């Protein structure tokens, strides 16, 4: 038996780069930073803060969601698996890349803290909406 599972909570390093394959499938990539806090050992030794950068890869609907809603600085929970691939660079040197292929993503940044979306005109102003009675059967409930 084996297990390849990663759970990360961190901050997005830059807006996701999304590309679409010939089949129409979306692929999003972006860096995610996780940071271990600084601390002091019992003997007084200072251990500095340490930040790790993870290469996140999302596919299909998850990639499309990231394209619309994920921005630099957002806090995310990512769950997925570690994948390592290799390639030869332009000098013929073999390079290795470790990526996190996300299976699940939760946006942890409060909506109010995210960059404002363009304002959309409302069909009815709040004052006009309050003046119009609604036919709502729950209005008859005593609570």
HELIX and SHEET records of a PDB file:
HELIX    1   1 UNK A   60  UNK A   69  1                                  10    
HELIX    2   2 UNK A  111  UNK A  113  5                                   3    
HELIX    3   3 UNK A  126  UNK A  131  1                                   6    
HELIX    4   4 UNK A  137  UNK A  140  5                                   4    
SHEET    1   A 6 UNK A  17  UNK A  20  0                                        
SHEET    2   A 6 UNK A  26  UNK A  36 -1                                        
SHEET    3   A 6 UNK A   6  UNK A  12 -1                                        
SHEET    4   A 6 UNK A  75  UNK A  88 -1                                        
SHEET    5   A 6 UNK A  94  UNK A 107 -1                                        
SHEET    6   A 6 UNK A  50  UNK A  59  1                                        
SHEET    1   B 2 UNK A  39  UNK A  40  0                                        
SHEET    2   B 2 UNK A  46  UNK A  47 -1                                        
END                                                                             
